[in-house]
Amino acid sequence: MSSLEYEYIIVGGGTAGCVLASRLSHAGHRVAVFEAGPENYADQIMSPTGGPLLHATEWEYQWKSVKQAHLGNRELANYGGKILSGSSAINYGLWARGHSVDFDQWARLVGDERWSYSNLLNYFKKSETFHDRGAAASVDQHGYEGPISNFSGLRKYPLKEKTLEAVKQSGIEHNLDGNDGNPLGVAPFTDNVKNALRQPAGLAYDLSKADVFTNAIVARIDIDQQSKSATGITLDDNRSFKAKEVLVCAGAIKTPQLLMLSGIGPKEHLESIGITSVVDLPVGQNFHDHISGSMFWKLRNPDQGLAMGSPNFNDPSFRTGMPFDWIVTIALPDEVLSPAAIADGTSLSAAYGSGPRGHVEILMPYAPIASAGTPYRIPPDGTHVATPVVILLPTSRGSITLASTNVTDDPILDPNYLATEIDRTIMREGFRAAIRIMETPAALTYVEHETPPPGYPRLTSSCTDEEIDARLAHVGASMFQNAGTASMGTVVDADCKVKGVNGLRVCDASIIPVSIASHYQAAIYGIAEAIADIIQGKNN
Ligand SMILES: Cc1cc2nc3c(=O)[nH]c(=O)nc-3n(C[C@H](O)[C@H](O)[C@H](O)COP(=O)(O)OP(=O)(O)OC[C@H]3O[C@@H](n4cnc5c(N)ncnc54)[C@H](O)[C@@H]3O)c2cc1C
């Protein structure tokens, strides 16, 4: 140990990287973090509603996918934080833990109960301070002393009750607490905004005991070819640092790029661009992300101040978070998905196991919100609300491959969205469920009709599959839940150790082998807490 500068080098001071840096350094370990972006907590970043405005800034990677055959052959935008705290510093603040059965599927897949929901629960609790004690259905499912505060119901939007009524009238049940391991139904929208400010991971988790290097781009992991051991890292300015163990936390797009640049990945692909192979592993494969598509709904009486942009939508509390009260998570019936599974040459039980799963989500914003990168937008002028539909459990899998040997070049992103009939069916059913909500008597008291993009027909409950497919091909956009590119089971083992290389782990969204019915930050905080214990031998 004494000849090594650090015990742990963390590559990427993002969401998971900051958790690990904090926990390991506070436990007395000598830790260095290398983060490609700057440290910055400017107002623009700390604003709880600022996420959508950060896309064209220096604090984000601005990736583009290759043309997506099932989405109108468009190249889709994708983003990630390039700043200390990573994507937690630029995301939209929604706090959604996911479904217990998703984690159980993960545990089964890798044959290790530590990744089951019941074992991760302690770590979800450890990461959060839950502020709805008493109001929530399941007090024992939450933590009350963790670094990340989360809240729901702080803002009183005028359409809160009518929206809930509309969702219930469409046949969806009210779920008092969607963050207790079962998100199904219509649940309160929860965000991790505290005192009207964002909580970036690097502020919420104390980094004062770690050496933090910002604007420090790691160009490769140094690996001793003889012993197949990681010995440290080299930056793109050629400075090198040594460590007992390297923990790669560069996120699901940049982690596979860095592994491949270091000789860890598909041998044939690496050799085709002149990289000497260290170990042949399916790095970059199993890439999954959540695709979304929004519909915009014209309000009957916009002058009543029902949506963002109206001069009468002016309660000061509305500036303290995104304009939502509710989030809807739907399990589709077997009889709807089975034919699609057969068409894909699989079975529903192979894809999802048994029991209800959260296949699709409908967000209910009081603004014409659509994910960044969609070509169709309506200005937030108070005239429209929206229903973004998000696939949560896609079965399509894509890949990240190298475009060059330069770490600052973007890798090639092919998320392969909607490549399976299951996924296309889920999105069609999600659109239909959103339309059903907006056609209920409760919704029709405040909404007139859908406002389609120019040249497209209005979507109603009598629309055809082809009309929904055509719409999605036009408006589909990533929700930025990139994951799976250094999957547990294939690239890393259940301790997150890279197979065939000593002293190297991957600890970020890349390791998630299966899709999770959530947006990933809450899961990643919990997973990173679990990994911190695994590294210290406390969770074995
Ligand atoms: C625009 C957007 C909105 C989102 N909204 C939500 C939301 O509302 N709710 C939710 O739950 N989730 C949301 N997410 C997803 C969630 O934020 C991410 O899944 C999660 O934060 C990823 O954590 P991570 O630790 O895997 O990676 P990140 O937090 O992205 O961290 C990776 C870090 O590694 C650094 N890095 C990369 N390469 C190198 C290198 N070579 N050298 C040094 N450093 C490097 C990066 O700069 C970055 O800081 C959103 C994501 C995006 C992009």
The ligand as an ORCA input file, in Angstrom:
! r2SCAN-3c Opt
* xyz 0 1
  C     -30.996     15.569    -19.005
  C     -31.212     14.453    -18.005
  C     -32.346     14.478    -17.201
  C     -32.560     13.446    -16.274
  N     -33.622     13.527    -15.423
  C     -33.764     12.608    -14.448
  C     -34.787     12.731    -13.476
  O     -35.557     13.687    -13.474
  N     -34.879     11.755    -12.522
  C     -34.040     10.693    -12.490
  O     -34.197      9.828    -11.636
  N     -33.047     10.563    -13.382
  C     -32.877     11.502    -14.348
  N     -31.844     11.394    -15.233
  C     -30.977     10.213    -15.160
  C     -29.998     10.237    -13.990
  O     -29.618     11.557    -13.681
  C     -28.789      9.381    -14.368
  O     -29.236      8.063    -14.682
  C     -27.763      9.260    -13.241
  O     -27.486     10.504    -12.665
  C     -26.480      8.633    -13.797
  O     -25.532      8.490    -12.761
  P     -24.079      7.914    -13.067
  O     -23.334      7.984    -11.803
  O     -24.215      6.605    -13.745
  O     -23.446      8.900    -14.163
  P     -23.258     10.479    -14.133
  O     -23.964     11.085    -12.982
  O     -23.638     10.964    -15.487
  O     -21.706     10.686    -13.877
  C     -20.691     10.398    -14.799
  C     -19.556     11.383    -14.564
  O     -18.364     10.881    -15.148
  C     -17.667     11.962    -15.743
  N     -16.767     11.423    -16.780
  C     -17.124     10.782    -17.918
  N     -16.030     10.424    -18.605
  C     -14.961     10.834    -17.889
  C     -13.558     10.746    -18.079
  N     -13.030     10.142    -19.162
  N     -12.744     11.300    -17.149
  C     -13.256     11.899    -16.040
  N     -14.593     12.009    -15.811
  C     -15.429     11.468    -16.725
  C     -18.774     12.828    -16.304
  O     -18.312     14.114    -16.613
  C     -19.801     12.749    -15.196
  O     -19.609     13.754    -14.247
  C     -31.617     12.393    -16.179
  C     -30.480     12.380    -16.987
  C     -30.264     13.399    -17.886
  C     -29.027     13.389    -18.754
*
